[in-house]
């Protein structure tokens, strides 16, 4: 059942998806000679969009399975293409994250973007439409359209308003993502014809395609095509090489959205498409994905430790943290999957705030080299305090959001294999090393560079740029059940769907140890579990 909810008479998901585009079109009517009015109007549009997304959270029925707030209408009925939108607990939280970070990013751009302001704000609002559409679409053609539409604004943000090597970074970003997208498109078309062959119906509707019977060999190829597209977006090792360049050259707001939302589309793609559509293949690929996740966790942390550019340090930390997310998804138990999804939200908040802080430093000194700073806590005490909270959040300090996500992932990984959990835990230690070392060199010690003595502390606008993100960082850390409960039924439904699909295909048990507590997958013949096991939902237990 879907709660009937409209905004100004428009179904809420349609409003959230296309209101930013309407706002972008209205911005075109404003004269370019009035950049202040353009900034204010763009921020107002993003703020209204965020406010309109709040009912998704408050009206969401955490006890109900299935998609909610659904909308469906024929689009190209002759080909089985429909305008089908809907959300569950996973996509609802990601849409909330998108609307929050978009508003914060536009506010952060007020002083950072001084050229082509109108074009920048229009591009940013169009990007928001693409991102929300990706999370809301339940038709594969509609999803693919939003997936591709979202790439163009991000390409422009990097290529037009980025740093000295912006064209190289933008082209690298688009080539990687388009290559993955084309593989996914081929897999979508194969799935479309396979469903027709099995049922006699042509449809791109995801909820119907979930039941498409596929042989193991076909699943392996189709999962591989989807997985490459999503692994590039995550990005998983070794598909991560576009990310540091994109982050280093993107404007601050672009880096916030890139880390906070765009990378989550890869995670979302695995959860919504690759895993439930091709469960037997997902089990078969589990050892490889777990292995690459562990490599990403350790490799990303080690490379972050040697960076002299603060922004590149944060960029490589994303490779490490998103390795945790992917590990949680593929240990195939409730704690791991729920922790992985929550950790993807946490990463969007914590790393988004880190990029905001780096942007504030860059606006004052026009450098991101760690060696250029030192002793800033004396001249920027308020900034230092907020920056410390964000760093501790990214490390996973208890009481802040990063802890509960990492704890659930490690708990789920331990149930699968104590060895895997131990290797992953080294990423937590290394994160403390590179983030605290960076913070110590930037904020503490004597002020040795005279350029740092006259720096001004946070302005009111900069404070309110960071404050909302830190508010959620603390909220999730202190009482995560508010958000975990929204994920309970969605994760349970994912597990049940994968289990049911495996049984309906008559697949034999996949060799390997079970997921019972204390059983290690590494001791079995395979890292792939026999089937998802029912667990007590993390949101209903004592994870407060």
Secondary structure, DSSP 8 states (H G I E B T S, - for coil): -----EETTEEHHHHHHHHHHHHHHHHTTS-TT-HHHHHHHHHHHHHHHHHHHHHHHHS--TT--S-EEEEEEEEEGGGTEEEEEEE-HHHHHHHHHHHHHHHHHHHHHHHH--SSHHHHHHHHHHHHHHHHHHHHB-BHHHHHHHHHHHHHHHHHHHHHHS-TTHHHHHHHHHHHHHHHHHHHHHHHHHHHHHHHHHHS----BHHHHTT----HHHHHHHHHHHHHHHHHHHT-TTS-HHHHHHHHHS-HHHHHHIIIIIHHHHHHHIIIIIHHHSHHHHHHHHHHHHHHHHHHHHHHHHHHHT-SBHHHHHHHHHHHHHHHHHHHHTT-SHHHHHHHHHHHHHHHHHHHHHHHHHHHHHHHHS--BGGG---HHHH-HHHHHHHHHHHHHHHT-TTSHHHHHHHHHHHHHHHH-HHHHHHHHHHHHHHHHHHHHHHHHHHSS---SGGGTT-----HHHHHHHHHHHHHHHHHHH-THHHHHHHHHHHHHHHHHHHHHHHHTT----SS---STT--GGGSS-SS-SS------GGGTT--
